[in-house]
Amino acid sequence: MANGHPEARHYPLGMAWEEALIVAERLNQEAASNTVLLQVAGQAVMSKKGLEVLKKVLKELTGGEG
């Protein structure tokens, strides 16, 4: 259910294909984001500058303030 819903079986084939492409693109973007976050987290462990970058990235992702 994370990437669809039960009514999708009633979609026309073309619509189901488009939905599948959208899901694949979203999952690929999520994987890329996770890769970047892991890299930045590793940099944060090694330097203060890396830590500041991690804080900035997390703030942007969460809409955090201050």
N, CA, C, O and CB atoms as a CASP TS submission, in Angstrom:
PFRMAT TS
TARGET T0000
AUTHOR 0000-0000-0000
METHOD Language model
MODEL 1
PARENT N/A
ATOM      1  N   MET     1       0.808  -1.198   0.000  1.00  0.00           N
ATOM      2  CA  MET     1       0.000   0.000   0.000  1.00  0.00           C
ATOM      3  C   MET     1       0.854   1.266   0.000  1.00  0.00           C
ATOM      4  O   MET     1       0.338   2.355  -0.253  1.00  0.00           O
ATOM      5  CB  MET     1      -0.921  -0.004   1.193  1.00  0.00           C
ATOM      6  N   ALA     2       2.124   1.143   0.274  1.00  0.00           N
ATOM      7  CA  ALA     2       2.973   2.330   0.347  1.00  0.00           C
ATOM      8  C   ALA     2       3.088   3.026  -1.013  1.00  0.00           C
ATOM      9  O   ALA     2       3.313   4.235  -1.073  1.00  0.00           O
ATOM     10  CB  ALA     2       4.364   1.949   0.858  1.00  0.00           C
ATOM     11  N   ASN     3       2.934   2.275  -2.092  1.00  0.00           N
ATOM     12  CA  ASN     3       3.127   2.850  -3.423  1.00  0.00           C
ATOM     13  C   ASN     3       1.917   2.698  -4.321  1.00  0.00           C
ATOM     14  O   ASN     3       2.044   2.773  -5.543  1.00  0.00           O
ATOM     15  CB  ASN     3       4.310   2.219  -4.082  1.00  0.00           C
ATOM     16  N   GLY     4       0.771   2.491  -3.754  1.00  0.00           N
ATOM     17  CA  GLY     4      -0.422   2.341  -4.573  1.00  0.00           C
ATOM     18  C   GLY     4      -1.654   2.166  -3.703  1.00  0.00           C
ATOM     19  O   GLY     4      -1.631   2.462  -2.508  1.00  0.00           O
ATOM     20  N   HIS     5      -2.702   1.696  -4.294  1.00  0.00           N
ATOM     21  CA  HIS     5      -3.929   1.457  -3.555  1.00  0.00           C
ATOM     22  C   HIS     5      -4.741   0.381  -4.266  1.00  0.00           C
ATOM     23  O   HIS     5      -4.494   0.090  -5.436  1.00  0.00           O
ATOM     24  CB  HIS     5      -4.749   2.761  -3.407  1.00  0.00           C
ATOM     25  N   PRO     6      -5.703  -0.209  -3.571  1.00  0.00           N
ATOM     26  CA  PRO     6      -6.446  -1.339  -4.121  1.00  0.00           C
ATOM     27  C   PRO     6      -7.210  -1.026  -5.405  1.00  0.00           C
ATOM     28  O   PRO     6      -7.431  -1.919  -6.223  1.00  0.00           O
ATOM     29  CB  PRO     6      -7.401  -1.837  -3.101  1.00  0.00           C
ATOM     30  N   GLU     7      -7.608   0.211  -5.589  1.00  0.00           N
ATOM     31  CA  GLU     7      -8.402   0.556  -6.770  1.00  0.00           C
ATOM     32  C   GLU     7      -7.561   0.642  -8.043  1.00  0.00           C
ATOM     33  O   GLU     7      -8.112   0.752  -9.138  1.00  0.00           O
ATOM     34  CB  GLU     7      -9.112   1.874  -6.543  1.00  0.00           C
ATOM     35  N   ALA     8      -6.248   0.593  -7.914  1.00  0.00           N
ATOM     36  CA  ALA     8      -5.373   0.700  -9.088  1.00  0.00           C
ATOM     37  C   ALA     8      -5.630  -0.423 -10.094  1.00  0.00           C
ATOM     38  O   ALA     8      -5.369  -0.255 -11.285  1.00  0.00           O
ATOM     39  CB  ALA     8      -3.906   0.679  -8.654  1.00  0.00           C
ATOM     40  N   ARG     9      -6.133  -1.549  -9.632  1.00  0.00           N
ATOM     41  CA  ARG     9      -6.393  -2.654 -10.570  1.00  0.00           C
ATOM     42  C   ARG     9      -7.495  -2.307 -11.571  1.00  0.00           C
ATOM     43  O   ARG     9      -7.649  -2.978 -12.592  1.00  0.00           O
ATOM     44  CB  ARG     9      -6.779  -3.920  -9.797  1.00  0.00           C
ATOM     45  N   HIS    10      -8.255  -1.262 -11.274  1.00  0.00           N
ATOM     46  CA  HIS    10      -9.334  -0.845 -12.172  1.00  0.00           C
ATOM     47  C   HIS    10      -8.882   0.246 -13.148  1.00  0.00           C
ATOM     48  O   HIS    10      -9.658   0.665 -14.007  1.00  0.00           O
ATOM     49  CB  HIS    10     -10.524  -0.349 -11.360  1.00  0.00           C
ATOM     50  N   TYR    11      -7.655   0.701 -13.023  1.00  0.00           N
ATOM     51  CA  TYR    11      -7.141   1.747 -13.916  1.00  0.00           C
ATOM     52  C   TYR    11      -6.940   1.190 -15.324  1.00  0.00           C
ATOM     53  O   TYR    11      -6.656   0.003 -15.485  1.00  0.00           O
ATOM     54  CB  TYR    11      -5.809   2.326 -13.372  1.00  0.00           C
ATOM     55  N   PRO    12      -7.084   2.027 -16.331  1.00  0.00           N
ATOM     56  CA  PRO    12      -6.669   1.618 -17.676  1.00  0.00           C
ATOM     57  C   PRO    12      -5.158   1.374 -17.663  1.00  0.00           C
ATOM     58  O   PRO    12      -4.434   1.965 -16.863  1.00  0.00           O
ATOM     59  CB  PRO    12      -7.057   2.705 -18.749  1.00  0.00           C
ATOM     60  N   LEU    13      -4.697   0.512 -18.543  1.00  0.00           N
ATOM     61  CA  LEU    13      -3.287   0.123 -18.554  1.00  0.00           C
ATOM     62  C   LEU    13      -2.351   1.326 -18.658  1.00  0.00           C
ATOM     63  O   LEU    13      -1.337   1.383 -17.962  1.00  0.00           O
ATOM     64  CB  LEU    13      -3.023  -0.828 -19.705  1.00  0.00           C
ATOM     65  N   GLY    14      -2.679   2.273 -19.509  1.00  0.00           N
ATOM     66  CA  GLY    14      -1.822   3.451 -19.668  1.00  0.00           C
ATOM     67  C   GLY    14      -1.702   4.262 -18.394  1.00  0.00           C
ATOM     68  O   GLY    14      -0.623   4.751 -18.061  1.00  0.00           O
ATOM     69  N   MET    15      -2.804   4.403 -17.685  1.00  0.00           N
ATOM     70  CA  MET    15      -2.794   5.150 -16.431  1.00  0.00           C
ATOM     71  C   MET    15      -1.973   4.412 -15.372  1.00  0.00           C
ATOM     72  O   MET    15      -1.215   5.037 -14.630  1.00  0.00           O
ATOM     73  CB  MET    15      -4.233   5.380 -15.929  1.00  0.00           C
ATOM     74  N   ALA    16      -2.118   3.093 -15.299  1.00  0.00           N
ATOM     75  CA  ALA    16      -1.338   2.293 -14.351  1.00  0.00           C
ATOM     76  C   ALA    16       0.153   2.405 -14.659  1.00  0.00           C
ATOM     77  O   ALA    16       0.974   2.489 -13.745  1.00  0.00           O
ATOM     78  CB  ALA    16      -1.783   0.815 -14.392  1.00  0.00           C
ATOM     79  N   TRP    17       0.507   2.407 -15.958  1.00  0.00           N
ATOM     80  CA  TRP    17       1.909   2.547 -16.363  1.00  0.00           C
ATOM     81  C   TRP    17       2.458   3.908 -15.922  1.00  0.00           C
ATOM     82  O   TRP    17       3.568   3.985 -15.395  1.00  0.00           O
ATOM     83  CB  TRP    17       2.052   2.381 -17.898  1.00  0.00           C
ATOM     84  N   GLU    18       1.700   4.960 -16.132  1.00  0.00           N
ATOM     85  CA  GLU    18       2.134   6.300 -15.715  1.00  0.00           C
ATOM     86  C   GLU    18       2.324   6.367 -14.203  1.00  0.00           C
ATOM     87  O   GLU    18       3.289   6.958 -13.719  1.00  0.00           O
ATOM     88  CB  GLU    18       1.113   7.362 -16.164  1.00  0.00           C
ATOM     89  N   GLU    19       1.411   5.766 -13.466  1.00  0.00           N
ATOM     90  CA  GLU    19       1.532   5.728 -12.001  1.00  0.00           C
ATOM     91  C   GLU    19       2.797   4.979 -11.595  1.00  0.00           C
ATOM     92  O   GLU    19       3.497   5.390 -10.670  1.00  0.00           O
ATOM     93  CB  GLU    19       0.287   5.060 -11.364  1.00  0.00           C
ATOM     94  N   ALA    20       3.086   3.884 -12.285  1.00  0.00           N
ATOM     95  CA  ALA    20       4.294   3.108 -11.976  1.00  0.00           C
ATOM     96  C   ALA    20       5.551   3.934 -12.239  1.00  0.00           C
ATOM     97  O   ALA    20       6.508   3.859 -11.469  1.00  0.00           O
ATOM     98  CB  ALA    20       4.330   1.809 -12.807  1.00  0.00           C
ATOM     99  N   LEU    21       5.561   4.712 -13.307  1.00  0.00           N
ATOM    100  CA  LEU    21       6.711   5.574 -13.607  1.00  0.00           C
ATOM    101  C   LEU    21       6.893   6.640 -12.535  1.00  0.00           C
ATOM    102  O   LEU    21       8.019   6.948 -12.142  1.00  0.00           O
ATOM    103  CB  LEU    21       6.541   6.237 -14.979  1.00  0.00           C
ATOM    104  N   ILE    22       5.793   7.199 -12.068  1.00  0.00           N
ATOM    105  CA  ILE    22       5.858   8.216 -11.008  1.00  0.00           C
ATOM    106  C   ILE    22       6.426   7.605  -9.727  1.00  0.00           C
ATOM    107  O   ILE    22       7.266   8.213  -9.064  1.00  0.00           O
ATOM    108  CB  ILE    22       4.453   8.822 -10.739  1.00  0.00           C
ATOM    109  N   VAL    23       5.970   6.413  -9.385  1.00  0.00           N
ATOM    110  CA  VAL    23       6.471   5.746  -8.176  1.00  0.00           C
ATOM    111  C   VAL    23       7.956   5.448  -8.318  1.00  0.00           C
ATOM    112  O   VAL    23       8.718   5.672  -7.377  1.00  0.00           O
ATOM    113  CB  VAL    23       5.688   4.440  -7.902  1.00  0.00           C
ATOM    114  N   ALA    24       8.380   4.951  -9.468  1.00  0.00           N
ATOM    115  CA  ALA    24       9.795   4.646  -9.678  1.00  0.00           C
ATOM    116  C   ALA    24      10.648   5.907  -9.553  1.00  0.00           C
ATOM    117  O   ALA    24      11.719   5.872  -8.948  1.00  0.00           O
ATOM    118  CB  ALA    24      10.006   3.999 -11.056  1.00  0.00           C
ATOM    119  N   GLU    25      10.187   7.003 -10.113  1.00  0.00           N
ATOM    120  CA  GLU    25      10.933   8.263 -10.013  1.00  0.00           C
ATOM    121  C   GLU    25      11.027   8.726  -8.559  1.00  0.00           C
ATOM    122  O   GLU    25      12.083   9.180  -8.118  1.00  0.00           O
ATOM    123  CB  GLU    25      10.266   9.356 -10.875  1.00  0.00           C
ATOM    124  N   ARG    26       9.940   8.613  -7.827  1.00  0.00           N
ATOM    125  CA  ARG    26       9.938   9.020  -6.422  1.00  0.00           C
ATOM    126  C   ARG    26      10.879   8.157  -5.597  1.00  0.00           C
ATOM    127  O   ARG    26      11.605   8.672  -4.746  1.00  0.00           O
ATOM    128  CB  ARG    26       8.524   8.947  -5.847  1.00  0.00           C
ATOM    129  N   LEU    27      10.876   6.855  -5.838  1.00  0.00           N
ATOM    130  CA  LEU    27      11.765   5.958  -5.103  1.00  0.00           C
ATOM    131  C   LEU    27      13.231   6.222  -5.446  1.00  0.00           C
ATOM    132  O   LEU    27      14.098   6.152  -4.575  1.00  0.00           O
ATOM    133  CB  LEU    27      11.411   4.501  -5.404  1.00  0.00           C
ATOM    134  N   ASN    28      13.503   6.524  -6.708  1.00  0.00           N
ATOM    135  CA  ASN    28      14.875   6.854  -7.105  1.00  0.00           C
ATOM    136  C   ASN    28      15.343   8.143  -6.435  1.00  0.00           C
ATOM    137  O   ASN    28      16.486   8.232  -5.988  1.00  0.00           O
ATOM    138  CB  ASN    28      14.975   6.988  -8.632  1.00  0.00           C
ATOM    139  N   GLN    29      14.471   9.133  -6.364  1.00  0.00           N
ATOM    140  CA  GLN    29      14.809  10.389  -5.691  1.00  0.00           C
ATOM    141  C   GLN    29      15.064  10.154  -4.204  1.00  0.00           C
ATOM    142  O   GLN    29      15.978  10.739  -3.625  1.00  0.00           O
ATOM    143  CB  GLN    29      13.682  11.422  -5.880  1.00  0.00           C
ATOM    144  N   GLU    30      14.260   9.303  -3.599  1.00  0.00           N
ATOM    145  CA  GLU    30      14.443   8.984  -2.179  1.00  0.00           C
ATOM    146  C   GLU    30      15.790   8.307  -1.944  1.00  0.00           C
ATOM    147  O   GLU    30      16.486   8.628  -0.980  1.00  0.00           O
ATOM    148  CB  GLU    30      13.302   8.079  -1.679  1.00  0.00           C
ATOM    149  N   ALA    31      16.159   7.376  -2.817  1.00  0.00           N
ATOM    150  CA  ALA    31      17.446   6.698  -2.689  1.00  0.00           C
ATOM    151  C   ALA    31      18.602   7.684  -2.849  1.00  0.00           C
ATOM    152  O   ALA    31      19.591   7.604  -2.120  1.00  0.00           O
ATOM    153  CB  ALA    31      17.563   5.573  -3.728  1.00  0.00           C
ATOM    154  N   ALA    32      18.484   8.607  -3.789  1.00  0.00           N
ATOM    155  CA  ALA    32      19.525   9.613  -3.990  1.00  0.00           C
ATOM    156  C   ALA    32      19.642  10.523  -2.771  1.00  0.00           C
ATOM    157  O   ALA    32      20.749  10.857  -2.349  1.00  0.00           O
ATOM    158  CB  ALA    32      19.233  10.445  -5.247  1.00  0.00           C
ATOM    159  N   SER    33      18.518  10.920  -2.212  1.00  0.00           N
ATOM    160  CA  SER    33      18.526  11.768  -1.017  1.00  0.00           C
ATOM    161  C   SER    33      19.176  11.049   0.161  1.00  0.00           C
ATOM    162  O   SER    33      19.966  11.641   0.897  1.00  0.00           O
ATOM    163  CB  SER    33      17.096  12.192  -0.651  1.00  0.00           C
ATOM    164  N   ASN    34      18.846   9.786   0.334  1.00  0.00           N
ATOM    165  CA  ASN    34      19.448   9.019   1.417  1.00  0.00           C
ATOM    166  C   ASN    34      20.955   8.894   1.249  1.00  0.00           C
ATOM    167  O   ASN    34      21.696   8.942   2.230  1.00  0.00           O
ATOM    168  CB  ASN    34      18.822   7.640   1.494  1.00  0.00           C
ATOM    169  N   THR    35      21.410   8.734   0.016  1.00  0.00           N
ATOM    170  CA  THR    35      22.839   8.650  -0.254  1.00  0.00           C
ATOM    171  C   THR    35      23.541   9.949   0.125  1.00  0.00           C
ATOM    172  O   THR    35      24.604   9.926   0.744  1.00  0.00           O
ATOM    173  CB  THR    35      23.084   8.327  -1.729  1.00  0.00           C
ATOM    174  N   VAL    36      22.952  11.068  -0.241  1.00  0.00           N
ATOM    175  CA  VAL    36      23.524  12.369   0.101  1.00  0.00           C
ATOM    176  C   VAL    36      23.558  12.551   1.608  1.00  0.00           C
ATOM    177  O   VAL    36      24.558  13.016   2.155  1.00  0.00           O
ATOM    178  CB  VAL    36      22.724  13.506  -0.554  1.00  0.00           C
ATOM    179  N   LEU    37      22.475  12.187   2.285  1.00  0.00           N
ATOM    180  CA  LEU    37      22.437  12.332   3.737  1.00  0.00           C
ATOM    181  C   LEU    37      23.500  11.475   4.420  1.00  0.00           C
ATOM    182  O   LEU    37      24.124  11.918   5.384  1.00  0.00           O
ATOM    183  CB  LEU    37      21.059  11.963   4.263  1.00  0.00           C
ATOM    184  N   LEU    38      23.708  10.274   3.937  1.00  0.00           N
ATOM    185  CA  LEU    38      24.752   9.425   4.512  1.00  0.00           C
ATOM    186  C   LEU    38      26.135  10.036   4.300  1.00  0.00           C
ATOM    187  O   LEU    38      26.969  10.008   5.206  1.00  0.00           O
ATOM    188  CB  LEU    38      24.699   8.020   3.896  1.00  0.00           C
ATOM    189  N   GLN    39      26.382  10.584   3.124  1.00  0.00           N
ATOM    190  CA  GLN    39      27.662  11.206   2.838  1.00  0.00           C
ATOM    191  C   GLN    39      27.877  12.423   3.743  1.00  0.00           C
ATOM    192  O   GLN    39      28.961  12.594   4.302  1.00  0.00           O
ATOM    193  CB  GLN    39      27.741  11.613   1.356  1.00  0.00           C
ATOM    194  N   VAL    40      26.865  13.254   3.888  1.00  0.00           N
ATOM    195  CA  VAL    40      26.974  14.445   4.727  1.00  0.00           C
ATOM    196  C   VAL    40      27.146  14.044   6.190  1.00  0.00           C
ATOM    197  O   VAL    40      27.912  14.678   6.917  1.00  0.00           O
ATOM    198  CB  VAL    40      25.730  15.347   4.558  1.00  0.00           C
ATOM    199  N   ALA    41      26.446  13.003   6.628  1.00  0.00           N
ATOM    200  CA  ALA    41      26.597  12.534   8.013  1.00  0.00           C
ATOM    201  C   ALA    41      28.032  12.066   8.258  1.00  0.00           C
ATOM    202  O   ALA    41      28.600  12.331   9.317  1.00  0.00           O
ATOM    203  CB  ALA    41      25.595  11.382   8.317  1.00  0.00           C
ATOM    204  N   GLY    42      28.610  11.380   7.293  1.00  0.00           N
ATOM    205  CA  GLY    42      30.009  10.958   7.417  1.00  0.00           C
ATOM    206  C   GLY    42      30.944  12.151   7.526  1.00  0.00           C
ATOM    207  O   GLY    42      31.890  12.128   8.313  1.00  0.00           O
ATOM    208  N   GLN    43      30.688  13.184   6.750  1.00  0.00           N
ATOM    209  CA  GLN    43      31.498  14.401   6.819  1.00  0.00           C
ATOM    210  C   GLN    43      31.325  15.087   8.162  1.00  0.00           C
ATOM    211  O   GLN    43      32.273  15.671   8.686  1.00  0.00           O
ATOM    212  CB  GLN    43      31.127  15.362   5.684  1.00  0.00           C
ATOM    213  N   ALA    44      30.122  15.023   8.729  1.00  0.00           N
ATOM    214  CA  ALA    44      29.849  15.656  10.021  1.00  0.00           C
ATOM    215  C   ALA    44      30.674  14.999  11.129  1.00  0.00           C
ATOM    216  O   ALA    44      31.083  15.667  12.078  1.00  0.00           O
ATOM    217  CB  ALA    44      28.346  15.574  10.355  1.00  0.00           C
ATOM    218  N   VAL    45      30.913  13.707  11.009  1.00  0.00           N
ATOM    219  CA  VAL    45      31.709  13.001  11.999  1.00  0.00           C
ATOM    220  C   VAL    45      33.167  13.458  11.938  1.00  0.00           C
ATOM    221  O   VAL    45      33.867  13.464  12.951  1.00  0.00           O
ATOM    222  CB  VAL    45      31.611  11.482  11.782  1.00  0.00           C
ATOM    223  N   MET    46      33.613  13.841  10.744  1.00  0.00           N
ATOM    224  CA  MET    46      35.026  14.151  10.546  1.00  0.00           C
ATOM    225  C   MET    46      35.397  15.621  10.737  1.00  0.00           C
ATOM    226  O   MET    46      36.564  15.936  10.972  1.00  0.00           O
ATOM    227  CB  MET    46      35.423  13.733   9.188  1.00  0.00           C
ATOM    228  N   SER    47      34.419  16.523  10.638  1.00  0.00           N
ATOM    229  CA  SER    47      34.791  17.941  10.749  1.00  0.00           C
ATOM    230  C   SER    47      33.627  18.796  11.221  1.00  0.00           C
ATOM    231  O   SER    47      32.458  18.438  11.078  1.00  0.00           O
ATOM    232  CB  SER    47      35.297  18.461   9.411  1.00  0.00           C
ATOM    233  N   LYS    48      33.989  19.936  11.786  1.00  0.00           N
ATOM    234  CA  LYS    48      32.959  20.894  12.220  1.00  0.00           C
ATOM    235  C   LYS    48      32.214  21.462  11.020  1.00  0.00           C
ATOM    236  O   LYS    48      31.005  21.683  11.077  1.00  0.00           O
ATOM    237  CB  LYS    48      33.589  22.040  13.039  1.00  0.00           C
ATOM    238  N   LYS    49      32.951  21.697   9.923  1.00  0.00           N
ATOM    239  CA  LYS    49      32.300  22.208   8.717  1.00  0.00           C
ATOM    240  C   LYS    49      31.258  21.198   8.215  1.00  0.00           C
ATOM    241  O   LYS    49      30.160  21.578   7.808  1.00  0.00           O
ATOM    242  CB  LYS    49      33.353  22.503   7.609  1.00  0.00           C
ATOM    243  N   GLY    50      31.614  19.920   8.250  1.00  0.00           N
ATOM    244  CA  GLY    50      30.676  18.877   7.847  1.00  0.00           C
ATOM    245  C   GLY    50      29.444  18.851   8.735  1.00  0.00           C
ATOM    246  O   GLY    50      28.330  18.630   8.260  1.00  0.00           O
ATOM    247  N   LEU    51      29.651  19.078  10.030  1.00  0.00           N
ATOM    248  CA  LEU    51      28.532  19.121  10.962  1.00  0.00           C
ATOM    249  C   LEU    51      27.600  20.284  10.639  1.00  0.00           C
ATOM    250  O   LEU    51      26.379  20.138  10.691  1.00  0.00           O
ATOM    251  CB  LEU    51      29.038  19.233  12.401  1.00  0.00           C
ATOM    252  N   GLU    52      28.168  21.426  10.309  1.00  0.00           N
ATOM    253  CA  GLU    52      27.348  22.583   9.955  1.00  0.00           C
ATOM    254  C   GLU    52      26.550  22.319   8.676  1.00  0.00           C
ATOM    255  O   GLU    52      25.393  22.721   8.560  1.00  0.00           O
ATOM    256  CB  GLU    52      28.231  23.830   9.781  1.00  0.00           C
ATOM    257  N   VAL    53      27.182  21.643   7.727  1.00  0.00           N
ATOM    258  CA  VAL    53      26.470  21.292   6.486  1.00  0.00           C
ATOM    259  C   VAL    53      25.313  20.348   6.795  1.00  0.00           C
ATOM    260  O   VAL    53      24.216  20.511   6.261  1.00  0.00           O
ATOM    261  CB  VAL    53      27.437  20.639   5.458  1.00  0.00           C
ATOM    262  N   LEU    54      25.556  19.362   7.656  1.00  0.00           N
ATOM    263  CA  LEU    54      24.493  18.426   8.028  1.00  0.00           C
ATOM    264  C   LEU    54      23.341  19.162   8.694  1.00  0.00           C
ATOM    265  O   LEU    54      22.178  18.918   8.371  1.00  0.00           O
ATOM    266  CB  LEU    54      25.035  17.335   8.965  1.00  0.00           C
ATOM    267  N   LYS    55      23.653  20.056   9.613  1.00  0.00           N
ATOM    268  CA  LYS    55      22.602  20.822  10.281  1.00  0.00           C
ATOM    269  C   LYS    55      21.788  21.623   9.269  1.00  0.00           C
ATOM    270  O   LYS    55      20.562  21.693   9.361  1.00  0.00           O
ATOM    271  CB  LYS    55      23.209  21.761  11.335  1.00  0.00           C
ATOM    272  N   LYS    56      22.484  22.230   8.299  1.00  0.00           N
ATOM    273  CA  LYS    56      21.794  23.028   7.273  1.00  0.00           C
ATOM    274  C   LYS    56      20.873  22.143   6.427  1.00  0.00           C
ATOM    275  O   LYS    56      19.724  22.501   6.170  1.00  0.00           O
ATOM    276  CB  LYS    56      22.823  23.749   6.364  1.00  0.00           C
ATOM    277  N   VAL    57      21.376  21.010   6.007  1.00  0.00           N
ATOM    278  CA  VAL    57      20.588  20.091   5.173  1.00  0.00           C
ATOM    279  C   VAL    57      19.356  19.603   5.938  1.00  0.00           C
ATOM    280  O   VAL    57      18.250  19.593   5.398  1.00  0.00           O
ATOM    281  CB  VAL    57      21.454  18.883   4.720  1.00  0.00           C
ATOM    282  N   LEU    58      19.548  19.202   7.187  1.00  0.00           N
ATOM    283  CA  LEU    58      18.414  18.722   7.978  1.00  0.00           C
ATOM    284  C   LEU    58      17.397  19.828   8.208  1.00  0.00           C
ATOM    285  O   LEU    58      16.190  19.584   8.187  1.00  0.00           O
ATOM    286  CB  LEU    58      18.895  18.168   9.318  1.00  0.00           C
ATOM    287  N   LYS    59      17.877  21.029   8.424  1.00  0.00           N
ATOM    288  CA  LYS    59      16.963  22.174   8.596  1.00  0.00           C
ATOM    289  C   LYS    59      16.132  22.386   7.337  1.00  0.00           C
ATOM    290  O   LYS    59      14.926  22.620   7.412  1.00  0.00           O
ATOM    291  CB  LYS    59      17.755  23.462   8.932  1.00  0.00           C
ATOM    292  N   GLU    60      16.783  22.304   6.180  1.00  0.00           N
ATOM    293  CA  GLU    60      16.065  22.481   4.911  1.00  0.00           C
ATOM    294  C   GLU    60      15.032  21.375   4.696  1.00  0.00           C
ATOM    295  O   GLU    60      13.921  21.631   4.234  1.00  0.00           O
ATOM    296  CB  GLU    60      17.057  22.505   3.736  1.00  0.00           C
ATOM    297  N   LEU    61      15.412  20.149   5.037  1.00  0.00           N
ATOM    298  CA  LEU    61      14.509  19.018   4.822  1.00  0.00           C
ATOM    299  C   LEU    61      13.307  19.038   5.755  1.00  0.00           C
ATOM    300  O   LEU    61      12.218  18.603   5.382  1.00  0.00           O
ATOM    301  CB  LEU    61      15.259  17.723   4.998  1.00  0.00           C
ATOM    302  N   THR    62      13.504  19.538   6.960  1.00  0.00           N
ATOM    303  CA  THR    62      12.430  19.497   7.945  1.00  0.00           C
ATOM    304  C   THR    62      11.695  20.827   8.087  1.00  0.00           C
ATOM    305  O   THR    62      10.722  20.923   8.834  1.00  0.00           O
ATOM    306  CB  THR    62      12.984  19.087   9.278  1.00  0.00           C
ATOM    307  N   GLY    63      12.158  21.850   7.373  1.00  0.00           N
ATOM    308  CA  GLY    63      11.523  23.149   7.490  1.00  0.00           C
ATOM    309  C   GLY    63      11.775  23.793   8.836  1.00  0.00           C
ATOM    310  O   GLY    63      11.044  24.684   9.267  1.00  0.00           O
ATOM    311  N   GLY    64      12.843  23.315   9.503  1.00  0.00           N
ATOM    312  CA  GLY    64      13.170  23.811  10.840  1.00  0.00           C
ATOM    313  C   GLY    64      13.632  25.255  10.835  1.00  0.00           C
ATOM    314  O   GLY    64      14.079  25.784   9.817  1.00  0.00           O
ATOM    315  N   GLU    65      13.515  25.864  11.972  1.00  0.00           N
ATOM    316  CA  GLU    65      13.943  27.248  12.156  1.00  0.00           C
ATOM    317  C   GLU    65      15.076  27.273  13.157  1.00  0.00           C
ATOM    318  O   GLU    65      15.193  26.400  14.017  1.00  0.00           O
ATOM    319  CB  GLU    65      12.768  28.150  12.628  1.00  0.00           C
ATOM    320  N   GLY    66      15.917  28.300  13.026  1.00  0.00           N
ATOM    321  CA  GLY    66      16.974  28.544  14.010  1.00  0.00           C
ATOM    322  C   GLY    66      17.900  27.434  14.068  1.00  0.00           C
ATOM    323  O   GLY    66      18.856  27.467  14.843  1.00  0.00           O
TER
END
